[in-house]
Structures are given as C-alpha cells and as structure tokens.
Amino acid sequence: MGSLRSTAERFVNELGAGRATGAVVAAGLYGRQLAELGKAAGVKIVTPVFERAAGLARELGGDVKPSGAGGGDIGVALFATPEAAALFARACQPALSVLDVSLARSGVYRRSGEEPPVEARDPFHV
C-alpha cells in the first residue's frame, strides 16, 4: 500500500508540474502495482481484456490503470498527446467503449460533437 501511495503522489506532482509524460509513466506504474496487489490478494483486479488494452496503450506511448475496484469494468488510458489517444481509441473499437476526455483545472472534461478541444480553452491541459 505504501508503494501505491508513493506512486499516486508522484502522479499528482508530475501532473501539477505540467509534465504529461511523467504523469503517464506514474499512472502506468500505479496500474502495474494494482495488478501485483490483486495477485497477492487472489483478487482479479486486472482482466485479460484490460491487459491487452494496456499493451496497446504502451505501444502507442501511453499507459493504463484500472479505475475503481478494478475487475475490468472501467480503466483509464493516459497519453501525452491527443494523437496517440486517438490512435488508441480507434484501435480499441468495437471491443471497448472509449470516452474522449481531457483534464482541465475544473476536472475531467468530455467533449461532444464539434466542440473545440479543452486545451483551446484551458492552459492547464496536459
């Protein structure tokens, strides 16, 4: 649990400093630590589908982590560039439902339709 906390703090620090690549690396490490926790506890936090999505995300320069209690219902894929995120989203269809979200000062933001990307409105976007 200590390593999870330390990695979460690293993620927050990287994000706060505007270092998108560092935040992606920390999130991926956190996801791998959750998988180790699940194995040690005998609980399926990371599913085979999630593992395949994680491999694809890493090939594209991003990484992933389970969200919530794990178990395969929701995962978070992070990328330093919108182009890599778009490639990931296209490659995952139709097996996974992908939501196009960005991070703004006010939190996570989901675009709809032809709305401009959040980075056009919020300088905090990473």
C-alpha positions in Angstrom: 0.0 0.0 0.0 2.9 2.3 0.7 4.2 2.0 -2.9 0.7 2.7 -4.2 0.5 5.9 -2.1 4.0 7.0 -3.2 3.2 6.4 -6.9 -0.1 8.3 -6.5 1.8 11.2 -5.0 4.3 11.1 -7.9 1.4 11.2 -10.4 -0.1 14.3 -8.7 3.3 16.0 -8.6 4.0 15.3 -12.3 0.6 16.5 -13.3 0.8 19.6 -11.1 4.1 20.4 -12.7 2.7 20.0 -16.2 4.8 17.0 -17.1 2.4 14.9 -19.1 4.9 12.1 -19.9 5.8 11.8 -16.2 2.2 11.6 -15.2 1.5 8.9 -17.8 4.5 6.9 -16.5 3.3 7.2 -12.9 -0.2 6.1 -13.8 1.1 3.1 -15.6 3.3 2.1 -12.7 0.3 2.5 -10.4 -1.7 0.2 -12.6 1.0 -2.5 -12.5 1.2 -2.1 -8.8 -2.6 -2.7 -8.6 -2.2 -5.9 -10.6 0.5 -7.1 -8.2 -1.8 -6.3 -5.3 -4.6 -8.3 -6.9 -2.3 -11.3 -7.5 -1.2 -11.2 -3.9 -4.7 -10.9 -2.6 -6.1 -13.5 -5.0 -8.5 -10.9 -6.5 -8.9 -10.2 -10.2 -8.2 -6.5 -10.4 -6.8 -6.7 -13.9 -8.6 -8.8 -16.6 -7.1 -10.2 -19.8 -9.0 -7.6 -21.9 -7.5 -4.9 -19.8 -4.0 -6.4 -20.2 -4.4 -6.4 -24.0 -5.6 -2.7 -23.9 -2.6 -1.9 -21.7 -0.2 -3.5 -24.1 -1.7 -1.5 -27.0 -1.5 1.8 -24.9 2.2 1.1 -24.2 2.9 0.5 -27.9 1.5 4.0 -28.6 3.5 5.7 -25.8 0.8 5.8 -23.2 -0.2 3.6 -20.3 -3.3 2.5 -18.4 -4.6 1.8 -14.9 -7.7 0.1 -13.6 -10.3 2.5 -12.1 -12.4 2.0 -9.1 -12.2 -1.6 -7.7 -10.8 -3.0 -10.9 -12.3 -6.1 -12.3 -12.4 -4.9 -15.9 -15.4 -2.6 -15.9 -13.6 0.7 -16.2 -10.0 1.6 -17.0 -8.1 4.8 -17.6 -5.8 5.2 -20.5 -3.4 8.2 -20.5 -1.4 9.6 -23.3 0.9 12.7 -23.5 -0.5 13.6 -26.9 -4.1 13.7 -28.3 -2.9 12.0 -31.5 -1.7 8.9 -29.5 -5.0 8.9 -27.6 -7.0 9.0 -30.9 -5.0 6.1 -32.3 -5.7 4.1 -29.2 -9.4 4.8 -29.4 -9.7 3.8 -33.0 -7.7 0.5 -32.4 -9.9 -0.4 -29.4 -13.2 -0.2 -31.3 -15.6 -2.1 -31.2 -14.2 -4.3 -28.3 -14.1 -1.4 -25.8 -16.2 1.7 -25.4 -13.8 4.7 -25.3 -14.7 8.1 -23.9 -12.8 11.1 -25.2 -11.9 13.1 -22.2 -9.3 15.7 -21.3 -8.1 17.2 -18.0 -8.9 20.8 -17.2 -8.5 22.8 -14.0 -12.1 22.0 -13.1 -11.5 18.3 -13.5 -12.1 15.7 -16.3 -13.9 17.1 -19.3 -15.7 15.2 -22.0 -16.0 16.9 -25.4 -19.1 16.4 -27.5 -19.7 17.0 -31.2 -17.6 19.7 -32.9 -16.7 21.4 -29.6 -13.1 22.7 -29.5 -10.6 20.6 -27.5 -10.3 21.6 -23.9 -6.7 22.7 -24.4 -8.0 25.5 -26.6 -9.9 26.9 -23.6 -7.7 25.8 -20.6 -4.0 26.3 -20.4 -3.8 23.6 -17.7 -4.5 20.9 -20.3 -1.7 18.3 -20.3 
